Amino acid sequence: MLIDKFSENGGADIDASIRKGEPMLAVIAFDGSHAIIGLLDECMEHHILLTKSGLSSADIDNYFRIVFDRSGANWTFACPPGYMNIPDKAARISRFYTDGFATISAFMAEMGLLVGLKIPKRYKRHLDLMTEA
């Protein structure tokens, strides 16, 4: 996986920030081909990270989004309506969950961080749709 590191200092301080345990943002392409990481304090939101990296913030629905540090990762679990062109909402969310868990875990392992992946409570309502179907 190609990992681009964005920082206002040219990306050189990203590795040191990860070692210090500072919170980071990451957007990870759905196909796992590439990811972009940046300091949470510099970017604040995933769409801002995309923009500062020279990409369109409108592409946000093409990425899994996490906030992480060396103690764990929180997944912004928001399945786009067109994900994998799956029309059934419950099936789409289920596939998004399965794909995201695998892709994000691979990213974290590549970063050298074998930590837990959590979905914050405010996003768990999407998971409820899977169990209701």
Secondary structure, 3 states (H helix, E strand, C coil): CEEEEECCCCCCCHHHHHHHCCCEEEEEECCCCEEEEEEHHHHCCHHHHHHHCCCCHHHHHHEEEEEEECCEEEECCCCCCCHHHCCCHHHHHHHHHHHHHHHHHHHHHHCCCCCCEECCHHHHHHHHHHHHC
